């Protein structure tokens, strides 16, 4: 079902009315900032997962780009709830975005600043439960070239290049290395590996420290040792399992990374992480109910 309403600059407008001019600074120079948030069907109605954390990062990203948003975190959270409610979706995806408007030239000063929130129904991000992944020739953005903690639209041209390369070569997804040759992340996902009761994930610095990544660390830090470290390509074959995590992808098993085969079936730890994560986001695990914002 297509969205009927998009929240734009403080009010809901119809889908067809949400239009902006082609001479748009953020369109031409990649200066928009955005978030990706999921909401799920629960016994109490649609529930947005970790809304506060996402809006906090949205405001941080905006500040990184010199944007002083005319809305508080509380107002943005209410707007997200209103947009889900008005579109009458039970499950789906929320996309807050802030962008500069009509002004050409690299400096955005003098351009109008716009804030919008769209929602749509979005099922599984990757089509397969177990995906084949290619180590990309495209290198993750250098940490001194941008702000790795911010979701800046221009950074994702890097991800698109890697994804296109992987698809052209018959893979389901890409895996990017950092500028030093260590494993970084997928185009829109963080990655975990499992071995001997331990979970390994690339350390912060050259990856987006995702909210889902931190969620998994929180959920499993008591059961498994979590090791955040630099991981080399040569180490991939030492692990028993690998899986992607992220708001859009949720938890998705990896069957193959280039020449390393993990098997076609979901590993024990991958399956456990996936099951636990889905129980939390759907409100079945009451211990973490605080992470849900019920839309009433």
HELIX and SHEET records of a PDB file:
HELIX    1   1 UNK A   15  UNK A   17  5                                   3    
HELIX    2   2 UNK A   25  UNK A   29  1                                   5    
HELIX    3   3 UNK A   51  UNK A   64  1                                  14    
HELIX    4   4 UNK A   73  UNK A   87  1                                  15    
HELIX    5   5 UNK A  153  UNK A  155  5                                   3    
HELIX    6   6 UNK A  156  UNK A  168  1                                  13    
HELIX    7   7 UNK A  211  UNK A  220  1                                  10    
HELIX    8   8 UNK A  233  UNK A  238  5                                   6    
HELIX    9   9 UNK A  268  UNK A  281  1                                  14    
HELIX   10  10 UNK A  286  UNK A  291  5                                   6    
SHEET    1   A 5 UNK A  11  UNK A  14  0                                        
SHEET    2   A 5 UNK A   5  UNK A   8 -1                                        
SHEET    3   A 5 UNK A 113  UNK A 120 -1                                        
SHEET    4   A 5 UNK A  92  UNK A 100 -1                                        
SHEET    5   A 5 UNK A  33  UNK A  34 -1                                        
SHEET    1   B 7 UNK A  11  UNK A  14  0                                        
SHEET    2   B 7 UNK A   5  UNK A   8 -1                                        
SHEET    3   B 7 UNK A 113  UNK A 120 -1                                        
SHEET    4   B 7 UNK A  92  UNK A 100 -1                                        
SHEET    5   B 7 UNK A  37  UNK A  42 -1                                        
SHEET    6   B 7 UNK A  45  UNK A  49 -1                                        
SHEET    7   B 7 UNK A 292  UNK A 294 -1                                        
SHEET    1   C 8 UNK A 183  UNK A 185  0                                        
SHEET    2   C 8 UNK A 173  UNK A 177 -1                                        
SHEET    3   C 8 UNK A 130  UNK A 139  1                                        
SHEET    4   C 8 UNK A 250  UNK A 257  1                                        
SHEET    5   C 8 UNK A 241  UNK A 246 -1                                        
SHEET    6   C 8 UNK A 190  UNK A 195 -1                                        
SHEET    7   C 8 UNK A 198  UNK A 202 -1                                        
SHEET    8   C 8 UNK A 225  UNK A 229  1                                        
SHEET    1   D 5 UNK A 183  UNK A 185  0                                        
SHEET    2   D 5 UNK A 173  UNK A 177 -1                                        
SHEET    3   D 5 UNK A 130  UNK A 139  1                                        
SHEET    4   D 5 UNK A 250  UNK A 257  1                                        
SHEET    5   D 5 UNK A 260  UNK A 261 -1                                        
END                                                                             
